[in-house]
Amino acid sequence: MSSTRNSSRSDGGVSWCTIESDPGVFTELISQIGVKDVQVEETYDLDMLLQDFNAVYGLVFLFKWRGDKDDRPVTEHPKLFFANQVINNACATQAILSILLNNKDLEIGQELTSFRDFVQDFNPELKGMAIGNCELVRNAHNSFARPEPFVLGTEKATSEDEAEDVYHFISYVPFDGGVYELDGLKKGPIFLGSIADKENWLRVAIPVIQQRIEKYAKSEIRFNLMSIVRDKRVDLKKAIEQQQSQLTQIDAKLSGNKELKEKKERVEADIESNKQRLQAEEEKFENWKTENIRRKHNYIPFIVNLLKILADRGELSNLISTAQKTR
């Protein structure tokens, strides 16, 4: 997904940069703020998502914001973390943070835990302001800033086209027996439905998301769905460990038993399959790491120096002329 500008209500007084809406960016950002064993994935198949709902902590829906009227009533829940969006360019980070802070089973680290406890009794607007002043989150977010040769103090749309090119992120989370839509531009969370203990919460959230997808697809509005999930490497390593233990037990009883021999072959095949999947995940994380290094690196001094060298050699003017002719 290309760089996006995130919609917001007002300026929180401290600058937050625009960051690229990319799973690798968000996964590293989550790690930087102290949350363990969580990754972000772009989601294309909702049916596949339903099959492993226990590993899905929340969903983030990105769409081109138009300010459509929404008459659904908002609700209140004293323990649910809900913050209004009051800072520029932090929409994606706030949507992800809303998922992380509403899951009691995640290891979010001492600093985020303290932050959640500190703001628990704040109203939504104050919570939004508190996010803006949280150095841990802000520094992690701004670490993905692209170096710019010129920095403007404010960023405002200067035309109707620019004003329309605004993207918004909303979250879907299970919490305390219910499923909620969290949109920082609204006054409160929207209750989508109840769920029993250990019930598949995605069966409540996905129909709502599908309605949005169908609506925006008809209007040719760009959108994207991301899932905040448990680090797949954790589950794969655990599965391999269990299968290897099972293999040891089979070997101890094998003794020419044909049925156990066939079972051993199946377990060995499963181990090999999971090892390949684990390798693919490790490679994906390594690629994300490389891409993020490139995103953060400042190439401007190199480019400026290269242009100076070309100018000193008298080659720059000809290169510019050639480039202009090929446009």
C-alpha positions in Angstrom: 0.0 0.0 0.0 1.3 3.4 -0.9 1.8 6.2 1.5 -1.4 7.6 3.0 -2.4 10.8 4.7 -4.5 10.0 7.8 -7.6 12.0 8.6 -7.8 13.7 12.0 -9.9 16.1 14.0 -7.4 18.7 15.2 -3.7 19.3 15.8 -2.4 17.8 19.1 0.4 20.3 19.2 3.2 17.8 18.6 4.2 16.8 15.1 3.5 13.2 14.0 4.8 12.3 10.5 2.9 10.5 7.7 4.0 6.9 7.6 3.4 4.2 4.9 0.5 1.9 5.5 2.4 -1.4 5.2 2.3 -4.6 7.3 6.1 -4.6 7.8 6.0 -1.0 9.1 3.2 -1.7 11.5 4.7 -5.0 12.7 8.0 -3.3 13.6 6.2 -0.3 15.2 4.3 -2.7 17.4 7.6 -4.4 18.4 9.2 -1.0 19.1 6.5 0.0 21.6 7.2 -3.1 23.6 4.5 -5.6 22.4 5.6 -9.1 22.0 4.7 -11.8 19.5 2.3 -9.8 17.3 2.4 -9.1 13.6 0.2 -7.4 11.0 -1.1 -9.1 7.9 -3.0 -7.8 4.9 -6.2 -9.8 4.7 -7.7 -10.9 1.4 -9.7 -14.0 2.3 -12.3 -13.5 5.1 -13.2 -17.2 5.1 -9.6 -18.2 5.9 -9.6 -15.6 8.7 -12.6 -17.2 10.3 -10.9 -20.6 10.6 -8.2 -19.3 13.0 -10.1 -16.6 15.0 -8.2 -17.3 18.2 -5.0 -15.9 16.7 -6.7 -12.7 15.5 -6.6 -9.9 18.1 -8.4 -7.3 15.9 -9.0 -5.9 12.4 -8.1 -2.6 10.9 -10.0 -1.3 8.0 -8.5 1.4 5.8 -10.6 3.4 3.4 -10.6 6.7 1.5 -12.5 9.0 3.9 -15.5 10.9 2.5 -17.3 12.0 5.7 -20.4 9.9 5.0 -23.3 10.2 7.5 -23.5 7.3 10.0 -26.6 7.2 12.1 -25.6 4.2 14.2 -25.7 4.9 17.9 -22.5 5.0 19.9 -22.2 3.3 23.3 -20.1 3.4 26.4 -18.1 0.8 28.2 -16.2 1.8 31.3 -13.3 -0.6 30.7 -13.1 -0.4 26.9 -10.2 1.7 25.7 -11.6 4.3 23.2 -9.8 7.5 22.2 -10.9 10.3 20.0 -8.5 11.1 17.2 -7.0 14.5 18.0 -3.6 14.3 16.4 -2.6 14.6 12.8 -1.2 11.6 10.9 -1.6 9.1 13.8 -4.8 7.5 12.6 -3.2 4.1 11.7 -1.1 4.0 14.8 -4.1 4.9 17.0 -6.2 2.2 15.4 -3.6 -0.5 16.1 -3.1 0.8 19.6 -6.8 0.5 20.3 -6.6 -3.2 19.5 -3.5 -3.8 21.6 -4.8 -1.9 24.7 -8.1 -3.8 24.6 -6.5 -7.2 24.8 -5.7 -8.4 28.3 -3.8 -11.5 27.1 -1.1 -9.7 25.1 2.3 -8.9 26.6 2.3 -5.1 25.9 5.2 -4.2 28.2 5.4 -2.2 31.4 5.2 1.3 29.8 2.1 0.6 27.7 0.5 -1.1 30.7 1.2 1.9 32.8 -0.2 4.2 30.1 -3.4 2.1 29.9 -3.9 2.2 33.6 -3.2 5.9 33.8 -5.8 6.9 31.2 -8.5 4.4 32.1 -10.8 7.0 33.6 -10.1 9.7 31.0 -12.8 10.7 28.6 -12.2 9.8 24.9 -10.8 13.3 24.0 -8.3 13.3 26.9 -7.3 9.7 25.9 -6.6 11.0 22.4 -4.5 13.8 23.8 -2.6 11.4 26.0 -1.7 9.3 23.0 -0.3 12.4 21.4 1.9 13.0 24.4 3.0 9.4 24.8 6.7 9.6 23.8 7.0 5.8 23.5 4.3 5.6 20.8 5.2 8.9 19.1 8.9 8.2 18.8 8.2 4.7 17.4 5.7 6.2 14.9 8.1 9.0 13.9 11.0 6.6 13.4 9.4 5.7 10.1 9.5 9.3 8.8 10.9 9.6 5.3 13.7 12.1 5.1 12.6 15.3 3.2 14.8 18.0 1.8 12.2 20.6 2.8 10.0 20.3 5.9 6.8 22.3 6.1 5.5 23.4 9.5 1.9 22.4 8.6 0.3 20.2 6.1 -3.0 21.4 4.7 -5.0 20.5 1.6 -4.7 23.2 -1.0 -7.2 21.9 -3.5 -10.4 19.9 -3.7 -8.4 16.9 -5.0 -6.0 17.0 -2.1 -8.8 17.3 0.4 -10.4 14.1 -1.0 -7.1 12.2 -0.8 -7.5 11.4 2.9 -7.5 8.0 4.4 -9.0 6.8 7.6 -8.4 3.7 9.8 -11.0 2.1 12.1 -10.6 -0.9 14.4 -12.7 -4.0 15.2 -12.1 -5.7 18.5 -13.7 -8.4 20.7 -14.0 -7.1 24.3 -15.8 -8.4 27.4 -18.4 -10.5 25.6 -19.0 -8.0 22.8 -17.6 -6.9 19.4 -17.0 -3.2 18.9 -16.1 -0.9 16.0 -13.7 1.8 17.2 -13.6 5.0 15.1 -11.7 7.8 16.6 -13.7 10.4 14.7 -16.9 9.3 16.5 -18.0 10.2 20.0 -17.8 6.6 21.2 -17.5 3.0 20.2 -20.2 1.2 18.2 -21.5 -2.1 19.7 -21.9 -4.6 16.9 -23.1 -7.7 18.8 -22.6 -10.0 21.7 -20.5 -13.2 21.8 -20.3 -16.1 24.2 -17.1 -17.1 25.8 -14.7 -18.6 23.2 -17.2 -17.9 20.4 -15.8 -16.8 17.0 -16.0 -13.0 17.3 -15.2 -12.6 13.6 -18.7 -13.9 12.7 -20.0 -10.7 14.2 -17.4 -8.3 12.8 -17.0 -9.7 9.2 -20.6 -9.1 8.0 -20.2 -5.4 9.0 -16.8 -5.2 7.2 -18.3 -7.0 4.1 -21.0 -4.3 3.9 -18.3 -1.7 3.9 -16.3 -3.5 1.2 -19.4 -3.8 -1.0 -20.3 -0.2 -0.5 -16.8 1.1 -1.3 -16.3 -1.3 -4.2 -19.4 0.1 -5.9 -18.1 3.6 -5.4 -14.6 2.7 -6.5 -13.3 3.9 -3.2 -9.9 2.4 -2.3 -9.8 0.3 0.9 -7.7 -2.3 2.6 -8.2 -4.7 5.5 -5.4 -5.7 7.9 -5.5 -8.2 10.7 -3.5 -7.9 14.0 -2.5 -11.5 14.7 -0.3 -13.6 16.9 3.2 -14.0 15.4 2.9 -17.0 13.2 6.4 -18.1 14.0 5.4 -18.7 17.6 2.7 -21.1 16.6 4.8 -22.8 14.0 7.7 -23.4 16.4 5.3 -24.7 19.0 3.7 -27.1 16.5 7.1 -28.4 15.3 8.2 -29.0 18.9 5.0 -30.9 19.6 5.3 -33.0 16.4 9.0 -33.8 17.2 7.9 -35.0 20.6 5.2 -37.1 19.0 7.8 -38.5 16.6 10.1 -39.5 19.5 7.2 -41.4 21.2 6.4 -43.2 17.9 10.0 -44.3 17.4 10.0 -45.8 20.9 7.1 -48.0 20.0 7.7 -48.6 16.3 9.2 -52.1 16.3 8.0 -53.0 12.8 4.4 -51.8 13.5 3.0 -50.9 10.0 0.3 -48.6 11.4 2.9 -46.7 13.5 5.2 -46.5 10.5 2.5 -44.8 8.4 1.8 -42.4 11.3 5.4 -41.6 11.6 5.6 -40.7 7.9 2.6 -38.4 8.3 4.1 -36.7 11.3 7.5 -36.3 9.4 5.6 -34.7 6.5 3.8 -32.3 8.8 7.1 -31.3 10.4 8.7 -30.7 7.0 5.7 -28.6 5.9 5.8 -26.5 9.1 9.5 -26.0 8.8 9.0 -24.7 5.2 6.2 -22.4 6.5 8.5 -21.2 9.3 11.3 -20.5 6.9 8.9 -18.5 4.7 7.8 -16.4 7.7 11.4 -15.8 8.8 12.3 -14.7 5.3 9.2 -12.4 5.3 10.3 -10.8 8.6 13.9 -10.4 7.2 12.5 -8.7 4.1 10.4 -6.4 6.2 13.5 -5.5 8.3 15.5 -4.7 5.1 12.6 -2.6 3.6 12.3 -0.6 6.9 16.0 0.1 7.0 15.7 1.5 3.4 12.6 3.5 4.4 14.4 5.1 7.3 17.7 5.8 5.5 18.4 9.3 4.4 19.5 9.2 0.8 19.3 13.0 0.3 23.0 13.8 1.1 24.1 11.1 -1.3 21.9 12.5 -4.1 22.9 16.1 -3.4 26.6 15.1 -3.5 26.1 13.1 -6.7 24.5 16.1 -8.4 27.4 18.3 -7.3 29.9 15.9 -8.8 28.0 15.7 -12.1 27.8 19.5 -12.2 31.5 19.8 -11.5 32.2 17.5 -14.4 29.9 19.5 -16.6 27.6 16.5 -17.2 24.5 17.6 -15.3 23.1 19.9 -17.9 23.2 17.3 -20.6 21.6 14.7 -18.4 18.8 17.1 -17.5 18.2 17.9 -21.2 18.2 14.3 -22.1 15.7 13.5 -19.3 13.4 16.3 -20.3 13.3 15.1 -23.9 12.3 11.6 -22.9 9.4 12.8 -20.7 
